[in-house]
């Protein structure tokens, strides 16, 4: 009797293990896409080519992890539609055990700070409505239709501003690290978590300083970064005490990690280093962050994904916005079963 019970228990365990094996999900595939710059059509095309969306632009990638390495916006005509699509895919993918990781690029940070040099007329127009011109003409007479509505959408409580503020600068997925610009040698002593928190803290500080200037009537809610800086300098000449300290702190923005050329959103060393100069640097960074490779955008490699330093760096900005980057085209990097391949 005892032997019969034991045999049944063993059979139950074996059946359970077989069922678990049958139900185990396939190994996760990782797909990364670089700078989009408002080119919705090219983005849709490469997402379909990579089998991540269906003809109705819904997620069809199963449990794939899709990483977008920043610069979704600016320069191109459909920045708003690009963000809408990425946000919807984040929701859709989670229903299929997939995941969409959108990262902050330097252009996302620029728009939060009010550096609007690369915003196009069609981008502003996408935020305009029938009453736009009359509503804000007196306050912002020199700005195009849709300027204030776009400003509000990128504010801390706005639809896009709130979302962008929640994006990490750096993400680790399996044995790869993804970010927009790169992690320079100066940051080798930090963790990914520390880098992300530093960027997030600077954005929180900016929002606090801007709110202070608006409340003190030093600036308007939709002043650009240049206007905020000019007004802060002018106000500092008369300010005293804590107000003066706050304005001085704001005027130090040029040294922030989120704006500095050696920060993770702006660093170009991976693309610009010579082989001899970069090899030991990358080797040290790979060891410091315990990773197999860094995957970055930011510096265009027109038309082709570039592998550097024995496959420890991949440059995936291939100039998707071909109307701006002559010869550019959409691309995606795929990591599957430990192997890296390219999709065009």
Secondary structure by P-SEA (a helix, b strand, c coil): caaaaaaaaaaaaaaaaaaaaaaccccbbbbbbcccccaaaaaaaaaaaacccccccccccccbbbbbccccccccccaaaaaaaaaaaaaaaaaacbbbbbbbcaaaaaaaacccccccaaaaaaaccccccccccccccccccaaaaaaaaaccccaaaaaaaacccccccccccccccccccccccccaaaaaaaaaaaaaaaaaaaaaaaaaccccccccaaaaaaaaaaaaaccccaaaaaaaaaaaccccccccccccccccccccccccccaaaaaaaaaaacccbbbbcccccccbbbbccccccccccccccccccccbbbbbbbbccccccccc
